[in-house]
Amino acid sequence: MVQTTAQVPFSAKFSPPPKKPSTREREYLRSPEVKAMIRAAKKVGRHGIRNGGIILLMFRHGLRTAELVALKWIQIDLVDGYIEVHRVKNGRDSIHPLRSPELRALRQIQRDYADTSYVFVSERKAPLSTRSIRHIIARAGELAGIPFQVHPHQLRHACGYYLAAQGHDTRAIQDYLGRATRSVIPE
């Protein structure tokens, strides 16, 4: 006599592990928190201007980490005050205006890190890695006294929330962020 055992479906055998519950309070930062991070980043170490500029540009333009590390001076016009944002997802590139604080920071960065094609570089003039950006953002969050661990994508979410709070149209925010969906835009 042949014994049969209940067959477990293939998908049940190899399903992904359950998601860990989020340990973060929220997935975005508030504007005062971002300002505190910029101030904190500027006060620490010899790369304060650069690190503050990283946080400012990521917040103001909703940049992903990969977009930031790939940013080149050829994409920035400091005279007319605009930045060409080349999106890594969906290919929805756009041109954003640069405001006075961004222009000041970028001019200082250009003076401090002359002769490089990339905007944000290390002491060796190589583009910063995504790991370096994560470290800079996390450290600035700690120094600013934010009660949870901060990661770079929270600055992108903060941009969407900030624009929505200012009353901008959801579709306009999507275009600004180069999004096809509204995942970083509150209802």
Residue pairs with C-beta under 8 A, 6 or more apart in sequence:
23 148
23 149
24 148
24 149
25 147
25 148
26 148
27 153
27 154
27 157
28 154
28 157
28 158
28 160
28 161
28 184
29 37
29 59
29 146
29 150
29 154
29 155
29 157
29 158
30 158
30 161
31 158
31 162
33 144
33 146
33 158
34 55
34 59
34 155
34 158
36 144
36 145
36 146
37 55
37 137
37 140
37 141
37 143
37 144
37 146
37 150
38 52
38 55
38 56
38 140
39 52
39 144
40 140
40 143
40 144
41 48
41 51
41 52
41 54
41 55
41 136
41 139
41 140
41 143
42 48
42 49
42 51
42 52
43 143
44 51
44 139
44 143
45 51
49 105
49 108
49 109
49 112
50 109
50 112
50 113
50 120
51 136
51 140
52 105
53 102
53 105
53 106
53 108
53 109
53 120
54 68
54 120
54 128
54 133
54 136
54 137
55 136
55 137
55 140
55 155
56 101
56 102
56 105
57 63
57 68
57 71
57 83
57 102
57 105
58 65
58 68
58 137
58 152
58 155
58 156
58 159
59 155
59 158
59 159
59 162
60 96
60 99
60 102
60 159
61 83
61 85
61 96
61 159
62 155
62 156
62 159
62 160
62 176
62 177
62 178
62 184
63 71
63 85
63 155
63 156
64 87
64 88
64 89
64 152
64 153
64 156
65 130
65 133
65 134
65 152
65 153
66 88
66 130
67 85
67 86
67 87
67 88
68 120
68 133
68 152
69 118
69 120
69 127
69 128
69 129
69 130
69 133
70 86
70 88
70 118
70 127
71 83
71 118
71 119
71 120
72 117
72 118
72 119
73 110
73 116
73 117
73 118
73 119
74 117
75 83
75 84
75 85
75 86
76 82
76 83
76 84
76 98
76 106
76 119
77 83
78 98
78 103
78 106
78 107
78 110
81 97
81 98
81 99
81 103
82 95
82 96
82 97
82 98
83 95
83 96
83 98
83 102
84 93
84 94
84 95
85 93
85 94
85 95
85 96
85 178
86 93
87 93
87 94
87 178
89 178
90 178
90 179
90 180
92 175
92 178
92 179
92 180
93 178
94 175
94 176
94 178
96 176
98 106
106 119
109 119
109 120
113 121
113 125
115 125
116 125
118 126
118 127
120 127
120 128
120 133
121 127
121 128
122 128
122 132
128 136
133 152
134 151
134 152
137 150
137 151
137 152
137 154
137 155
138 149
138 150
138 151
140 150
141 148
141 149
141 150
142 150
156 177
156 184
157 184
159 176
159 177
159 184
160 173
160 177
160 184
160 185
160 186
161 184
161 185
161 186
163 172
163 173
163 176
164 170
164 173
164 185
164 186
168 176
170 182
170 185
173 179
173 185
174 180
174 181
174 182
174 185
177 184
177 185
179 185
